[in-house]
């Protein structure tokens, strides 16, 4: 009898333990039933009847450094897909188009802290300038009564391929619009008084239409957060923490210079000119100096570029034309007094590297003057190589700003140590030694000759 009672007590303890576990499990599940969320795996913006769920679009516009930002109004359209996961579109409100305007004015406004929902990023390593700007609420023009009732309203959001205004006089101007598409869902709910409001906004990248900003960053299911960011006063604001992640990235670039030369005067308007001057007493004005020149296209240009340059004299006569420069490849060439290497069509924001090899005899002292990116004059020792960015005093990087005919590198090599007799001062010690040796030899011959004459007598 005692064994039976003990067995019953063990069973009761087991049942009590199971009951406790079940109660704990139910208590954890109840909140989910109390506020059902079938899209628990989504990243979404949520709202209340008093503050409906917000959502916005972020425009990223990137240009090479020192490029004038073209005035542009970007337009975004939402195409109706259906209600409650069907293709039924009856009563779905028209949304948009939604616009975001970007121009040079945004740079000044951001600098003066007068611009909300705008961020300007200057990357001096990559050579890019980026303006980030957020739209007003996507549903800014949609009233609660525009919704026909409770439900999930699905749209496809994309950018129209227009908006960038060509700049007057730009050569080889080009741009790239975003190919991004997003599925946007507005979950409309009814409050206790029967008023409709947007409870959730969900956003998801459409496969094969991922914006460049999201490539390699978005999870496999493509979820992004459409919640608008906030305007932060400090300098640590980033695209990730300050803006909606419904992002469309656009790129813009242009060339500087007049393009192919039609007359000698055109060479004065080139995108970049590298000039040679030979100076100093007894300087050899026909001497050729060796150069190594590299130009690298702006990082945002998708296709590999090839640039053309000409060697011309001071009068604009072509000495050597159509020298091809593949982006990032070093080209070796020679220049003498009065000659220039002129690029007629080079992208604004291209990176420039110039290196002059010193003369083998070490008779010419080099210097160069650069007119762009912190302009300055830099000096070297006679016979020693000089240029940038290997010059520790002028490291760079040096990205070309806009300005036809104004971007120049002027090399001057000055003859040193020359004398009126045509002897180099540096060579005088050797000349003196040679002279002494010759004088000694002559003296020896004279003495020997006299002795011979005495012997013969």
SVG drawing of the C-alpha trace seen along z (x, -y; Angstrom):
<svg xmlns="http://www.w3.org/2000/svg" viewBox="-16 -84 146 86">
<polyline fill="none" stroke="black" stroke-width="0.4" points="0.0,0.0 2.8,-2.4 4.5,-1.7 1.3,-2.6 0.9,-5.9 4.5,-6.8 4.0,-6.0 0.9,-8.2 2.8,-11.1 5.6,-10.7 3.1,-10.9 1.4,-13.9 4.8,-15.7 5.5,-14.9 2.1,-16.1 2.6,-19.3 6.0,-19.9 4.5,-19.4 1.6,-21.8 4.1,-24.5 6.1,-24.1 2.9,-24.4 1.7,-27.5 5.1,-29.1 5.0,-28.3 1.4,-29.6 2.4,-32.8 5.1,-33.3 2.8,-32.6 -0.1,-34.8 1.5,-38.1 2.0,-36.9 -1.8,-36.0 -2.7,-39.3 -0.9,-41.2 -0.6,-38.9 2.3,-39.8 2.3,-37.4 5.4,-39.3 7.5,-38.8 10.5,-38.2 10.2,-41.5 11.9,-44.8 9.1,-47.2 7.9,-50.7 5.1,-50.5 2.5,-53.1 -0.6,-53.8 -3.9,-55.6 -2.4,-58.8 0.9,-58.3 0.6,-56.2 3.6,-54.2 6.0,-56.5 8.1,-55.6 10.5,-57.5 12.8,-57.2 16.6,-58.0 18.4,-59.4 22.2,-58.9 23.8,-61.1 27.6,-60.6 29.9,-62.7 33.7,-62.9 35.4,-65.4 35.3,-69.1 32.5,-68.3 29.6,-70.8 26.5,-69.0 23.9,-69.2 20.5,-70.4 18.3,-67.3 14.8,-66.4 14.5,-62.6 11.0,-61.0 9.8,-57.8 6.6,-55.9 4.6,-53.3 2.8,-50.7 -0.2,-49.0 0.1,-45.2 -2.9,-44.2 -4.7,-43.9 -4.3,-41.1 -1.8,-39.1 -4.2,-39.1 -4.2,-41.0 -7.3,-42.8 -6.5,-46.6 -10.1,-47.9 -10.0,-51.1 -6.2,-51.2 -5.1,-54.8 -2.7,-56.3 0.6,-57.2 3.1,-59.6 5.1,-60.3 7.4,-61.3 10.3,-63.7 13.7,-64.6 15.6,-67.6 19.4,-67.8 21.6,-70.7 24.7,-72.7 22.5,-74.5 22.5,-71.4 26.2,-71.7 25.9,-75.2 22.8,-74.4 24.4,-71.4 27.6,-73.4 25.5,-76.0 23.4,-73.4 20.2,-74.6 19.4,-71.4 17.4,-68.6 17.4,-65.0 20.5,-65.8 24.1,-64.5 27.2,-65.5 30.1,-63.0 33.5,-64.1 35.8,-61.1 39.3,-62.4 40.7,-58.9 38.2,-57.6 37.8,-61.1 34.0,-61.3 31.4,-63.7 28.1,-62.2 24.9,-64.0 22.3,-61.9 18.8,-63.3 15.5,-61.8 12.0,-62.4 8.9,-63.4 6.7,-60.6 5.7,-58.3 2.1,-58.7 2.3,-62.4 -0.5,-63.1 -2.7,-60.0 -5.5,-60.6 -6.9,-57.9 -10.2,-58.0 -8.4,-57.2 -8.0,-53.6 -11.1,-51.5 -10.8,-49.4 -8.6,-47.2 -6.0,-45.2 -2.5,-44.8 -1.9,-47.1 1.1,-46.1 3.0,-48.3 6.2,-48.2 8.5,-51.3 11.0,-52.3 12.9,-55.3 12.0,-57.0 15.1,-57.2 15.0,-61.0 15.8,-64.0 19.4,-64.9 19.8,-68.1 22.7,-68.2 25.3,-71.0 25.9,-73.6 29.2,-73.0 29.9,-69.7 32.0,-67.3 31.4,-63.5 28.8,-64.0 27.2,-60.8 25.2,-59.4 23.7,-56.2 20.2,-55.9 19.4,-53.3 17.8,-50.1 16.4,-49.3 12.9,-48.0 11.2,-47.6 8.1,-45.8 6.3,-48.1 3.4,-46.9 1.1,-49.2 -0.8,-47.4 -4.0,-49.4 -5.9,-48.8 -9.0,-50.1 -9.0,-51.7 -11.8,-51.3 -13.7,-54.2 -13.7,-52.8 -10.9,-55.1 -8.4,-53.7 -4.7,-54.1 -1.4,-52.6 -0.2,-50.2 2.9,-48.8 5.0,-49.6 7.2,-46.8 9.9,-47.1 11.8,-44.4 14.3,-44.5 13.0,-42.9 15.4,-40.2 17.7,-41.2 16.9,-44.9 19.2,-45.6 20.6,-49.1 24.4,-49.4 24.3,-50.6 22.7,-47.3 24.8,-44.9 26.6,-42.6 24.8,-44.1 21.2,-43.0 20.1,-39.7 19.0,-36.9 15.3,-37.8 16.0,-41.4 14.4,-43.1 15.2,-46.7 13.9,-49.3 11.7,-52.0 11.5,-54.1 12.7,-57.7 15.9,-58.7 16.5,-61.7 18.5,-64.8 21.6,-64.6 23.6,-67.6 26.9,-65.8 29.4,-64.7 28.9,-61.0 25.6,-60.7 25.8,-57.9 23.5,-56.5 22.9,-53.5 21.6,-55.3 20.2,-58.5 18.1,-57.5 15.4,-55.2 17.0,-52.1 14.8,-52.3 17.7,-53.7 18.3,-54.7 21.9,-55.5 22.7,-57.7 26.1,-58.5 27.2,-61.5 30.5,-62.3 31.8,-64.6 34.9,-65.4 36.8,-68.7 38.4,-70.4 37.1,-71.1 37.6,-67.6 39.5,-67.0 41.6,-70.1 40.6,-72.0 43.2,-74.8 46.3,-75.6 44.5,-77.8 42.5,-74.8 45.6,-73.4 45.4,-76.4 42.0,-75.1 43.0,-71.5 41.9,-69.6 45.5,-69.2 48.9,-70.5 52.3,-69.3 55.0,-71.8 58.8,-71.8 61.1,-74.8 64.9,-74.6 66.6,-77.6 70.0,-78.8 73.4,-79.9 74.7,-77.6 71.5,-75.5 71.0,-73.0 67.5,-74.0 67.3,-70.9 67.9,-68.4 65.2,-65.9 63.9,-65.0 62.2,-61.7 58.8,-61.7 56.4,-59.0 52.7,-60.0 49.7,-58.1 46.1,-59.2 43.4,-57.1 39.7,-57.5 37.2,-58.5 36.2,-55.4 32.5,-55.8 32.8,-55.4 31.8,-51.7 33.7,-51.2 37.5,-51.3 38.6,-54.6 41.4,-55.5 42.5,-59.1 44.4,-60.9 47.1,-63.5 49.3,-65.5 52.9,-66.9 52.9,-70.5 55.3,-73.4 54.8,-76.9 53.0,-77.9 50.6,-75.0 52.2,-73.0 51.8,-69.3 55.1,-67.5 53.7,-64.1 50.0,-63.5 47.5,-60.8 49.5,-59.4 47.1,-56.9 46.7,-56.6 44.8,-53.6 43.4,-54.4 45.9,-53.5 48.7,-52.6 52.1,-54.4 53.2,-56.1 56.8,-57.1 57.6,-60.1 60.1,-62.9 59.8,-66.7 62.2,-69.5 62.1,-73.3 58.8,-74.9 56.9,-71.7 53.7,-70.6 51.8,-67.3 48.2,-68.3 45.1,-66.2 42.2,-67.6 39.5,-65.5 40.0,-64.2 37.3,-63.4 36.9,-65.7 38.1,-63.8 40.7,-61.8 43.8,-61.1 47.1,-62.4 50.6,-61.2 53.7,-62.8 57.3,-61.8 60.4,-63.5 63.7,-61.6 66.8,-63.6 69.5,-64.2 72.3,-61.6 75.1,-64.2 73.3,-66.0 73.7,-69.4 70.0,-70.5 68.2,-71.4 64.4,-70.5 61.3,-72.1 57.6,-71.9 54.6,-74.2 51.2,-72.6 48.1,-74.7 45.4,-72.3 44.6,-70.6 46.5,-72.8 48.6,-74.5 52.3,-74.9 55.9,-74.8 58.2,-71.9 62.0,-71.7 64.5,-68.9 68.2,-68.3 70.2,-68.4 70.0,-65.2 67.4,-63.7 63.9,-62.4 61.0,-64.7 57.3,-64.4 54.1,-63.4 52.6,-61.6 56.0,-60.0 57.3,-63.3 57.0,-63.2 56.2,-66.9 53.4,-66.5 51.8,-63.1 48.3,-63.7 46.2,-62.0 45.6,-64.7 42.2,-64.6 41.6,-67.0 39.0,-69.7 36.9,-71.4 38.6,-74.2 39.6,-74.0 43.0,-75.4 43.7,-76.0 45.1,-72.6 48.8,-72.7 52.1,-71.1 55.1,-73.3 58.5,-71.7 61.6,-74.0 65.1,-72.5 67.8,-75.1 71.4,-74.5 73.9,-74.7 77.7,-75.0 78.3,-76.5 81.3,-79.0 82.0,-81.5 84.6,-79.1 82.0,-76.4 83.4,-74.4 81.2,-73.1 82.2,-74.4 81.6,-70.9 84.3,-69.6 87.0,-72.2 88.8,-70.0 89.2,-67.4 90.3,-69.9 92.9,-71.3 94.3,-67.8 94.5,-67.0 96.2,-70.4 98.8,-69.7 99.4,-66.2 100.0,-67.7 102.3,-70.4 104.3,-67.8 104.6,-65.7 105.8,-68.6 108.3,-69.6 109.6,-66.1 110.1,-66.0 111.9,-69.4 114.3,-68.3 115.0,-65.0 115.6,-66.8 118.2,-69.1 120.0,-66.3 120.1,-64.5 121.5,-67.7 124.3,-67.9 125.2,-64.3 125.3,-64.6 127.7,-67.6"/>
</svg>
